[in-house]
Amino acid sequence: MTKPIPVTSPLLPPLGEFIPYLQEIWDSRTLTNGGSMHQAFEQALCDYLGVEHIALFANGTLALVTALQAQRITGEVITTPYSFVATAHSLLWNGIKPVFVDIDPLTFNLDPEKIEAAITPATTAILPVHCYGNPCDITAITRIADIYNLKVIYDAAHAFAVEDTAGSILRHGDLSVLSFHATKVFNTFEGGAIVCPDEKTRQRINHLKNFGFVNETTVVAPGINGKMSEINAAFGLLQLRYIDQALERRGEIEALYRQLLADVPGIHCVQRTGQVRSNHAYLPILVDSAFTLTRDELYQRFRDQDILVRRYFFPLISDFPMYRGLPSAGSVSLPVARSMAEKVLCLPIFPDLGDSDVERICELIRSVAPR
Ligand SMILES: *Cc1c(COP(=O)(O)O)cnc(C)c1O
């Protein structure tokens, strides 16, 4: 029996290297509430990502919920059905109505040409996702937001370290939200962050993530507890020392997949678009009707071999019970997202994946391909 191959496996530095960080925390007896690890990690992240202001969070979902609070978003928000469910959940937790708009078949991101038709007098913001780390059409989204006076909050959970020609894509919009969940390219076990345009916004977010306290006795908002602990922040500091080599290895794995799958009829590796630096998050392929098996048959073949491929993102968010009654979620709307959700399969990619594993995975596909 060979070992199961998961779709992802976390980046973990040598355990011994984490011990000195733990010793420092034990010595300080500061476990949370913005201690020295938290401060150091915020600064180190700003430097690494090339952004000015970051507020750390306990996870990406709390960061999303708080980002919407910080911008006082209400009413309706335009978002994508093709994402992890937390994107839309963050709207429901704020009492906001999600309005789903279809995606672009090349980037898998919100199709800017379809956004304007979904705007109503109740619309206050756009919540796009940089899906698989592919940057959204930021120019077009910014133009629409300016015309209609909408806020833009990017769910950048997939977009750690991604850069376009002008630098980090996290600088765009009113806020960008990161996740450092164990399954993401960069993890702190659990964790997240909001990238802010200025210090004043960051201060407001810092209050909101700490129950609304601005000092010992003053509470200015019904804030939440969204703070990252010292242990997670310390782990993040250590992870930053290994992230470049992890991204490099991911790049090699992606290149090998693309080479081995290039000429397989009916299998298409999703393109990386609009970025000068990729983080190689996810390895989505599209299985179309020219292939011998349906997507779900191929999925099952992999599962039978203990290769744990995933269908990100199937089902669409708009098909979950708490969303499917919405006017924008009908079974004939969102045709592009629906079609992609039926074809997509995410293959394993993580730094410890060996070339021989990639070859085995591609051989499984090639062995059943039409000839
Ligand atoms: C992972 C993810 C989230 C949620 O982040 P957590 O840190 O797991 O709470 C939100 N949006 C997208 C697109 C994600 O992939």
The ligand as a Gaussian input file, in Angstrom:
#p B3LYP/6-31G(d) Opt

LIG

0 1
 C       -9.831000      29.705000       3.326000
 C      -10.704000      30.771000       2.783000
 C      -11.416000      31.645000       3.619000
 C      -11.519000      31.461000       5.110000
 O      -10.329000      31.554000       5.779000
 P      -10.175000      30.824000       7.206000
 O       -8.825000      31.312000       7.665000
 O      -10.223000      29.367000       6.971000
 O      -11.263000      31.320000       8.087000
 C      -12.150000      32.666000       3.030000
 N      -12.200000      32.817000       1.696000
 C      -11.557000      31.987000       0.864000
 C      -11.644000      32.227000      -0.604000
 C      -10.808000      30.924000       1.372000
 O      -10.204000      30.068000       0.532000

